[in-house]
């Protein structure tokens, strides 16, 4: 799978490069200085639209996002 970085916003690119395996909503908020709502929206796009992350745990404060196995090794290329 190949995702063009031009399809992602700067904050989403930063999250993919930062994640090194997984990222939480709180990590995304701090990394990008955005609200919880913005972080949730943009992480959801990375899961559903771009399939770059897999969502682990379905609800609550334990949700985290793990880089999809499909792109491991492609980030940074």
MODELLER restraints for C-alpha pairs under 7 A, 6 or more apart:
rsr = mdl.restraints
at = mdl.atoms
rsr.add(forms.Gaussian(group=physical.xy_distance, feature=features.Distance(at['CA:1:A'], at['CA:70:A']), mean=6.57, stdev=0.5))
rsr.add(forms.Gaussian(group=physical.xy_distance, feature=features.Distance(at['CA:5:A'], at['CA:13:A']), mean=6.98, stdev=0.5))
rsr.add(forms.Gaussian(group=physical.xy_distance, feature=features.Distance(at['CA:11:A'], at['CA:32:A']), mean=6.04, stdev=0.5))
rsr.add(forms.Gaussian(group=physical.xy_distance, feature=features.Distance(at['CA:12:A'], at['CA:42:A']), mean=6.89, stdev=0.5))
rsr.add(forms.Gaussian(group=physical.xy_distance, feature=features.Distance(at['CA:15:A'], at['CA:28:A']), mean=6.57, stdev=0.5))
rsr.add(forms.Gaussian(group=physical.xy_distance, feature=features.Distance(at['CA:17:A'], at['CA:75:A']), mean=6.95, stdev=0.5))
rsr.add(forms.Gaussian(group=physical.xy_distance, feature=features.Distance(at['CA:21:A'], at['CA:66:A']), mean=5.48, stdev=0.5))
rsr.add(forms.Gaussian(group=physical.xy_distance, feature=features.Distance(at['CA:21:A'], at['CA:67:A']), mean=5.41, stdev=0.5))
rsr.add(forms.Gaussian(group=physical.xy_distance, feature=features.Distance(at['CA:22:A'], at['CA:64:A']), mean=6.71, stdev=0.5))
rsr.add(forms.Gaussian(group=physical.xy_distance, feature=features.Distance(at['CA:22:A'], at['CA:65:A']), mean=5.33, stdev=0.5))
rsr.add(forms.Gaussian(group=physical.xy_distance, feature=features.Distance(at['CA:22:A'], at['CA:66:A']), mean=4.15, stdev=0.5))
rsr.add(forms.Gaussian(group=physical.xy_distance, feature=features.Distance(at['CA:22:A'], at['CA:67:A']), mean=6.08, stdev=0.5))
rsr.add(forms.Gaussian(group=physical.xy_distance, feature=features.Distance(at['CA:23:A'], at['CA:64:A']), mean=5.79, stdev=0.5))
rsr.add(forms.Gaussian(group=physical.xy_distance, feature=features.Distance(at['CA:23:A'], at['CA:65:A']), mean=5.26, stdev=0.5))
rsr.add(forms.Gaussian(group=physical.xy_distance, feature=features.Distance(at['CA:23:A'], at['CA:66:A']), mean=6.55, stdev=0.5))
rsr.add(forms.Gaussian(group=physical.xy_distance, feature=features.Distance(at['CA:24:A'], at['CA:63:A']), mean=6.74, stdev=0.5))
rsr.add(forms.Gaussian(group=physical.xy_distance, feature=features.Distance(at['CA:24:A'], at['CA:64:A']), mean=4.50, stdev=0.5))
rsr.add(forms.Gaussian(group=physical.xy_distance, feature=features.Distance(at['CA:24:A'], at['CA:65:A']), mean=6.08, stdev=0.5))
rsr.add(forms.Gaussian(group=physical.xy_distance, feature=features.Distance(at['CA:25:A'], at['CA:39:A']), mean=5.97, stdev=0.5))
rsr.add(forms.Gaussian(group=physical.xy_distance, feature=features.Distance(at['CA:25:A'], at['CA:40:A']), mean=6.44, stdev=0.5))
rsr.add(forms.Gaussian(group=physical.xy_distance, feature=features.Distance(at['CA:25:A'], at['CA:64:A']), mean=6.91, stdev=0.5))
rsr.add(forms.Gaussian(group=physical.xy_distance, feature=features.Distance(at['CA:28:A'], at['CA:39:A']), mean=5.95, stdev=0.5))
rsr.add(forms.Gaussian(group=physical.xy_distance, feature=features.Distance(at['CA:29:A'], at['CA:35:A']), mean=6.12, stdev=0.5))
rsr.add(forms.Gaussian(group=physical.xy_distance, feature=features.Distance(at['CA:29:A'], at['CA:36:A']), mean=6.31, stdev=0.5))
rsr.add(forms.Gaussian(group=physical.xy_distance, feature=features.Distance(at['CA:29:A'], at['CA:39:A']), mean=5.78, stdev=0.5))
rsr.add(forms.Gaussian(group=physical.xy_distance, feature=features.Distance(at['CA:46:A'], at['CA:52:A']), mean=5.40, stdev=0.5))
rsr.add(forms.Gaussian(group=physical.xy_distance, feature=features.Distance(at['CA:46:A'], at['CA:53:A']), mean=5.87, stdev=0.5))
rsr.add(forms.Gaussian(group=physical.xy_distance, feature=features.Distance(at['CA:47:A'], at['CA:53:A']), mean=4.79, stdev=0.5))
rsr.add(forms.Gaussian(group=physical.xy_distance, feature=features.Distance(at['CA:47:A'], at['CA:54:A']), mean=5.72, stdev=0.5))
rsr.add(forms.Gaussian(group=physical.xy_distance, feature=features.Distance(at['CA:47:A'], at['CA:55:A']), mean=6.71, stdev=0.5))
rsr.add(forms.Gaussian(group=physical.xy_distance, feature=features.Distance(at['CA:51:A'], at['CA:68:A']), mean=6.96, stdev=0.5))
rsr.add(forms.Gaussian(group=physical.xy_distance, feature=features.Distance(at['CA:52:A'], at['CA:67:A']), mean=5.96, stdev=0.5))
rsr.add(forms.Gaussian(group=physical.xy_distance, feature=features.Distance(at['CA:52:A'], at['CA:68:A']), mean=5.27, stdev=0.5))
rsr.add(forms.Gaussian(group=physical.xy_distance, feature=features.Distance(at['CA:52:A'], at['CA:71:A']), mean=6.76, stdev=0.5))
rsr.add(forms.Gaussian(group=physical.xy_distance, feature=features.Distance(at['CA:53:A'], at['CA:65:A']), mean=5.79, stdev=0.5))
rsr.add(forms.Gaussian(group=physical.xy_distance, feature=features.Distance(at['CA:53:A'], at['CA:66:A']), mean=5.28, stdev=0.5))
rsr.add(forms.Gaussian(group=physical.xy_distance, feature=features.Distance(at['CA:53:A'], at['CA:67:A']), mean=4.36, stdev=0.5))
rsr.add(forms.Gaussian(group=physical.xy_distance, feature=features.Distance(at['CA:53:A'], at['CA:68:A']), mean=4.64, stdev=0.5))
rsr.add(forms.Gaussian(group=physical.xy_distance, feature=features.Distance(at['CA:54:A'], at['CA:65:A']), mean=5.59, stdev=0.5))
rsr.add(forms.Gaussian(group=physical.xy_distance, feature=features.Distance(at['CA:54:A'], at['CA:66:A']), mean=5.28, stdev=0.5))
rsr.add(forms.Gaussian(group=physical.xy_distance, feature=features.Distance(at['CA:54:A'], at['CA:67:A']), mean=6.27, stdev=0.5))
rsr.add(forms.Gaussian(group=physical.xy_distance, feature=features.Distance(at['CA:54:A'], at['CA:68:A']), mean=5.50, stdev=0.5))
rsr.add(forms.Gaussian(group=physical.xy_distance, feature=features.Distance(at['CA:55:A'], at['CA:64:A']), mean=6.16, stdev=0.5))
rsr.add(forms.Gaussian(group=physical.xy_distance, feature=features.Distance(at['CA:55:A'], at['CA:65:A']), mean=4.67, stdev=0.5))
rsr.add(forms.Gaussian(group=physical.xy_distance, feature=features.Distance(at['CA:55:A'], at['CA:66:A']), mean=6.54, stdev=0.5))
rsr.add(forms.Gaussian(group=physical.xy_distance, feature=features.Distance(at['CA:56:A'], at['CA:63:A']), mean=5.79, stdev=0.5))
rsr.add(forms.Gaussian(group=physical.xy_distance, feature=features.Distance(at['CA:56:A'], at['CA:64:A']), mean=5.47, stdev=0.5))
rsr.add(forms.Gaussian(group=physical.xy_distance, feature=features.Distance(at['CA:56:A'], at['CA:65:A']), mean=5.85, stdev=0.5))
rsr.add(forms.Gaussian(group=physical.xy_distance, feature=features.Distance(at['CA:57:A'], at['CA:63:A']), mean=5.03, stdev=0.5))
